[in-house]
Amino acid sequence: PIVGLHARRGDACSQGTGRKCLSAEDYLLGLRAMRDKYGVSRVWLASDSATTIEELREADPSFEYLQLAGSVHAAQLSGLTAHITPILRSRMGLLDRKAVSEAGLLDLFLLR
């Protein structure tokens, strides 16, 4: 079994969004509860932050963390493009639509 975790840490952590930015420990509370109840120790991570997987591995290495290799994270974009919405970035050609679509479909397939 595998549990899926969608960690919004990019735009969700920006000031003025009204959203709470969760720490790795916040996510681990839920993951540990899932492990205790269902015996799940594998985590499929979908995140807009390039550092989330390393933070989770450092905080609790007892889980096996998986993530799609080569994902484009908001942290890798520089300057003004980091403040542009994903839809607008896609329309401007800054995101590979095919790669984003494939990653989304893979997430859905693995989470079923």
Disulfide bonds with the S-S distance in Angstrom:
Cys13-Cys21 1.93
